[in-house]
Amino acid sequence: MNLDKQIAVVTGVSKGIGLELIKLLLEKGTIVAGWGRTAPSFQHENFHFFSCDVSVEDQVEKAYQETVSKLGSDIRILVNNAGFGVAGKFEEMSSEDWKSMFDTNVHGIFYVSKRLVPAMKAADEGHILNVASIAGLNGVANFAGYVGTKHAVRGISHSMYMELRDFGIKVSTIYPGSIQTNFFDSIPGMGANENMMRPIDVAQTIVQTLETHPNYFVADVECRPLRPKGKQ
């Protein structure tokens, strides 16, 4: 897809992958609607921020209506990037944290995507890209809730692409390993470091996936740091 003049919705834009992604899309001439709980400290004439917690469907509906009112309904790109993880032993995890992860990481994808699919079907073109995690491909001790959400993202994404491919809509999933983001800020004993991937590299991979030929579909992209423990 040629990204110039396309309208894209990107969730979770305040920092990390989301922030780097909107900058790259804007360089390509894309008009970007950023949905998030916190506005990024970033301004551009083609960037429009809409306050939205994707875990709350009423807020998603409000952001959708405001976006369509300002930018029109012909939205052909959606990147479901909003998500977070809480670490903890399975039996010690608070039910509130467990539910919050599913509300944002899983239900949020449903709330957002279902509103944008009809216009993509009408255009016979669209691309939805869901940001999962390596945790969506295997288990991780002390991350059962987060891992569960990202396994759900994988299953939902694969089902979506089987349902939507005949309408010209691609549904891709990216599974990044450890990235230098704020994800680790609240996890004791873990911190972002230079041996992790840079957010901009993951964002570039997302852009490359969006720019593919209309009949070329990338279902899954797995990316990892080459030397996660540094040079030995």
C-alpha positions in Angstrom: 0.0 0.0 0.0 1.2 3.5 -0.8 1.1 5.3 2.6 1.0 8.8 1.2 -2.4 10.6 2.0 -3.7 7.4 3.7 -5.5 7.8 7.0 -4.2 5.6 9.8 -5.3 5.0 13.4 -2.5 4.0 15.8 -3.2 3.2 19.4 -0.8 3.7 22.3 1.1 6.6 20.8 2.6 8.4 23.9 6.0 6.6 23.8 7.9 3.5 22.6 6.9 1.8 19.4 3.8 3.8 19.0 5.6 7.2 19.1 8.3 6.0 16.7 5.7 4.6 14.3 3.7 7.8 14.0 6.8 9.7 13.2 7.8 7.3 10.4 4.2 7.3 9.0 4.1 11.1 9.0 7.4 11.1 7.0 5.6 8.9 4.4 2.8 11.4 4.1 0.3 9.5 6.1 -2.4 11.3 8.1 -2.3 9.8 11.6 -5.0 9.6 14.2 -3.3 8.7 17.5 -5.5 7.2 20.1 -4.1 6.9 23.7 -4.6 7.8 27.3 -1.7 10.3 27.2 -0.8 12.6 24.4 2.8 12.4 23.1 5.0 15.5 23.4 5.0 15.7 19.6 3.3 17.9 17.1 2.8 17.7 13.3 0.2 19.2 11.0 -0.9 15.7 10.0 -1.0 14.2 13.5 -4.2 14.3 15.4 -4.5 13.1 19.0 -7.7 11.7 20.4 -7.9 10.8 24.1 -8.9 7.2 24.5 -8.5 4.3 26.8 -9.0 1.3 24.5 -10.1 -0.9 27.4 -13.3 1.2 27.7 -15.6 0.7 24.7 -17.5 4.0 25.3 -14.1 5.9 25.0 -13.3 3.9 21.8 -16.6 4.9 20.3 -16.1 8.6 21.2 -12.6 8.6 19.7 -13.9 6.9 16.6 -16.7 9.4 16.1 -14.3 12.3 16.7 -11.8 10.9 14.2 -14.4 10.4 11.5 -15.7 13.9 12.1 -12.3 15.4 11.7 -10.6 13.2 9.1 -13.4 11.3 7.3 -14.3 7.6 7.5 -12.0 6.3 4.8 -9.5 4.8 7.2 -7.5 2.0 5.7 -4.7 1.5 8.2 -5.0 0.4 11.9 -2.2 -0.5 14.2 -3.3 -1.9 17.5 -0.3 -1.1 19.6 -1.7 -0.2 23.0 -0.8 -2.8 25.6 0.9 -3.4 28.9 2.1 -6.2 31.2 2.2 -6.8 34.9 4.7 -9.4 36.3 4.0 -11.6 39.3 3.6 -15.2 40.4 0.4 -16.7 39.1 -1.2 -17.3 42.5 -0.2 -13.8 43.8 -1.4 -11.8 40.8 -4.2 -9.5 41.7 -7.4 -10.1 39.8 -7.6 -6.4 39.0 -4.2 -6.5 37.2 -5.2 -9.7 35.4 -8.4 -8.3 34.2 -6.9 -5.0 33.2 -4.3 -6.7 30.9 -7.1 -8.6 29.1 -9.3 -5.5 28.9 -6.5 -3.5 27.2 -4.5 -6.0 25.3 -7.3 -8.2 24.0 -10.7 -6.5 24.3 -9.2 -3.2 23.1 -8.3 -4.8 19.8 -11.9 -6.0 19.4 -13.4 -2.6 20.3 -11.2 -0.7 17.9 -11.0 -3.1 15.0 -14.8 -3.7 14.7 -15.4 0.0 14.1 -12.8 0.3 11.3 -13.5 -2.9 9.4 -16.7 -1.8 7.6 -15.0 1.1 5.8 -12.1 -1.1 4.8 -14.5 -3.6 3.4 -16.3 -0.8 1.4 -12.9 0.3 0.0 -11.9 -3.3 -0.8 -8.5 -2.4 0.9 -7.2 -2.2 4.4 -4.4 -3.3 6.7 -4.8 -4.1 10.4 -1.5 -4.8 12.2 -1.7 -6.1 15.8 1.3 -5.8 18.0 1.7 -9.0 20.0 5.0 -10.2 21.6 7.3 -13.1 21.7 5.2 -13.9 24.8 2.5 -14.7 22.3 4.5 -17.7 21.0 5.7 -19.4 24.2 5.3 -19.3 28.0 7.2 -17.0 30.3 7.5 -17.6 34.1 5.8 -14.9 36.2 4.0 -13.4 33.2 1.1 -15.8 32.8 -1.5 -13.0 32.5 0.5 -11.0 29.9 1.4 -14.2 28.0 -2.3 -15.2 28.0 -3.3 -11.9 26.4 -0.6 -12.1 23.7 -1.6 -15.7 22.8 -5.1 -14.4 22.5 -3.9 -11.7 20.1 -2.3 -14.3 17.9 -5.5 -16.4 17.7 -7.7 -13.4 17.1 -5.4 -12.0 14.4 -5.2 -15.3 12.5 -9.0 -15.7 12.6 -9.4 -12.1 11.5 -7.2 -12.5 8.5 -9.0 -15.7 7.4 -12.3 -13.8 7.7 -11.2 -10.6 6.0 -8.6 -11.5 3.3 -11.3 -11.9 0.6 -12.3 -8.3 1.3 -8.9 -7.0 0.4 -8.0 -6.6 4.1 -4.7 -7.8 5.5 -4.3 -8.6 9.2 -0.7 -8.9 10.3 0.8 -9.7 13.7 4.3 -8.7 14.9 6.0 -10.5 17.8 8.8 -8.4 19.2 11.3 -9.6 21.8 12.7 -7.3 24.4 12.6 -3.6 23.4 14.1 -0.5 25.0 10.8 0.9 26.2 9.0 1.8 29.4 7.5 -1.7 29.6 10.1 -2.7 32.1 9.8 0.3 34.4 7.3 -1.3 36.8 9.0 -4.8 36.8 11.4 -5.3 39.7 14.8 -6.5 38.7 14.3 -5.8 35.0 15.1 -2.6 33.1 15.5 -1.6 29.5 19.1 -1.7 28.3 21.1 -1.2 25.1 21.1 -4.9 24.3 17.4 -4.8 23.7 15.9 -3.8 20.4 15.3 -0.1 19.6 11.7 0.9 19.2 12.4 2.6 15.9 13.6 -0.7 14.4 10.3 -2.4 15.3 8.4 0.6 14.0 10.3 0.4 10.7 9.4 -3.3 10.3 5.7 -2.3 10.8 6.0 0.3 8.1 7.7 -2.1 5.7 4.8 -4.6 6.4 2.2 -1.9 5.6 4.0 -1.0 2.4 3.8 -4.4 0.8 2.1 -5.0 -2.6 -1.7 -5.4 -2.4 -1.5 -9.2 -3.1 1.5 -9.8 -0.8 0.4 -10.5 2.7 2.8 -10.9 5.7 0.8 -12.8 8.4 3.4 -13.0 11.1 6.7 -11.2 11.9 8.9 -12.4 14.7 11.8 -10.1 15.7 14.4 -10.3 18.4 17.6 -8.6 19.6 20.6 -10.4 18.0 22.7 -10.4 21.2 20.3 -10.0 24.1 23.1 -10.4 26.6 25.6 -8.3 24.7 28.8 -9.2 23.1 30.4 -12.2 24.9 
